[in-house]
Amino acid sequence: MAGITSALCCVFYTLQPRKVLSKYSSTNVMGWSMLFGGIFISCFNNPLDIPGEINLYTLSAILSMILFGTVLAFCFYLKSLDYLSPTEASILTVGEPLCSIILSLIFLNVTFSSIELMGAVLILSTVFILAKAK
């Protein structure tokens, strides 16, 4: 169920902002979206209720994840819709988990089981099938 929900959300956030992006910059769209999304999620989770210790290291790690892993990533994705069709952009997002696998192997010395590697192969084969169909 989570996979289908994730796919539907991906389709929604790829197709829905096309009209808005033609009128406003991707930075404005991202800023307002994150502000309203943050306010909405704060109704369910208190953002000030942080377990653990907050020090300079954890604060810099959290800010880095917010800036690089969320804000810049989505800004670049939305800006890419100026140059790519939504189909091409969503196909290219498949590379994100594969990049994570490769970086985890190189930098974190993570080992993957055969079923996980088979999943990566299936993801890659889907990309090639979709690219060939076009």
N, C-alpha and C positions, 0 to 999 in steps of 0.2 A: 504494500500500500504506500509506503514511504517513497518508493521509486517512482510510482505513477504520480504522486503528489509533487515530487521534485521536478519531474518532466513537465507537468502542467504549469508550475511556477516559472520554469525556464522559458516556456513558450510565452507566458504572459509578460514577463519583464523584457522579453525581446521585441514583441510586437506592439505592446500597449504604448510605449513612449514615443512612437514614430511621429505622431502629430505634435506632441509637446516639444520634441527635439527640433522640429522644423521651425518652431517659433522661439524657443529659448535655448540657451547654451546647455551643454551636458553638465557643466559645473553647477549651474543653478538648479537643474533638475535633481542632481544628486544631493545637493545641499538640503533642499526642501524635503526630499524623500527621506533622507536620513533623520532630519529633525522630526518630522511627523511619525516616522517609524519608531524612533527612540521614545517619543512621548507615548505612543500607543503601547509599546512593550513595557514601559514603566508602570502602566496600570496593573500589570501582572507580576512583575519582578521589581523589587526595590533596587535601583541602581547604586544606592549608598550602602546596601547590605553586602559587603565584600568579605568573604571568609579569608582568613590568613592575614599575613602581615604585608602592609604596603610600604615599600621602601623605594629608593631610586631605581634599583634594578627592575623590580616588578612593574613600576610605573612606566619605565621606558619600554619594557616588553609589551605592555598593554597598548601604549600609544603607537608603537611600531606596528602591531597587528591591526589596529584601527586604521592608521594612515596607509600603510602599504598593502595590507591584505584585504582591505575593504574599500576605502574611499578611492584610492588611485586605481585599483583593479576595476571597479565598476565605472569610474570615469572613462578609463581607456576603452572598456567594453562598449559603453554608450557612444563614445566618439567613433568607434570602429563602424557603427551602424551608418555613419555618413558615407562610408566607402564600400561597405559590404552589404549584401542582402541579409535579412534576418536568418535565412537558412544557412548561408556561408558562415555567419558569425557563430551560430549555435553549433555547427559542426566543428569549428575551431576550438570551442570550449571543451571539447572532449580531450584535448591535449593537456588540460590542466591536471587531471588526476595522474596521467602518465608522467608528466613532469615531476609531480610529487613523488612518485615511485622512484624515478631515477635519482632525484636529489636525496631521497631517504637512503637509497642504497649507497650513494657516494659519501655523503656527509654524516649520516647517523648510523651507518653499518647495520641497517635493518635487514633482516632476512625475510623473504617471502616464501610462502608455501606454494606448491604446484597449482593449487586451485586459484590462488591470487594471481599468479603469473598467467594462468589460462584466461582469467577475467580480463587482464590487460591485452592479451592477444585478441580476444573477442571484441573489445572496444576498438582496437586498431583495425580489425577486419571490417567492422561496421563503418568506420570512417572511409575506408577504401571502397567499400560497396556503394556508399552514398555518393562519393566523389565520382565513381565510374558511371553511375546512373545519370549524372548530370551531363 
